[in-house]
Amino acid sequence: MSSTRQISGAVRRALMLSAAAATASLPALAQVKPEAAPQVETIVVTGSRIPQVQIESPSPLTSVTQEAIQQSGVT
């Protein structure tokens, strides 16, 4: 009889501990992972206000009008 009680008590304690462990882990499951931020292309613009003669150094220049931007559909 005492053997049966010991086994019964051990099973009862094991069930209680497993229920407590399962309950303790529930908040971790409820956490939501933050969404990854979208990747943004970096545009770097460099310039200088130092006066120079245009003949001495190459100065590539591209001019884009408002109409050209609207026609390209980039906006």
Buried (B, 14 or more C-beta within 10 A) or exposed (E): EEEEEEEEEEEEEEEEEEEEEEEEEEEEEEEEEEEEEEEEEEEEEEEEEEEEEEEEEEEEEEEEEEEEEEEEEEE
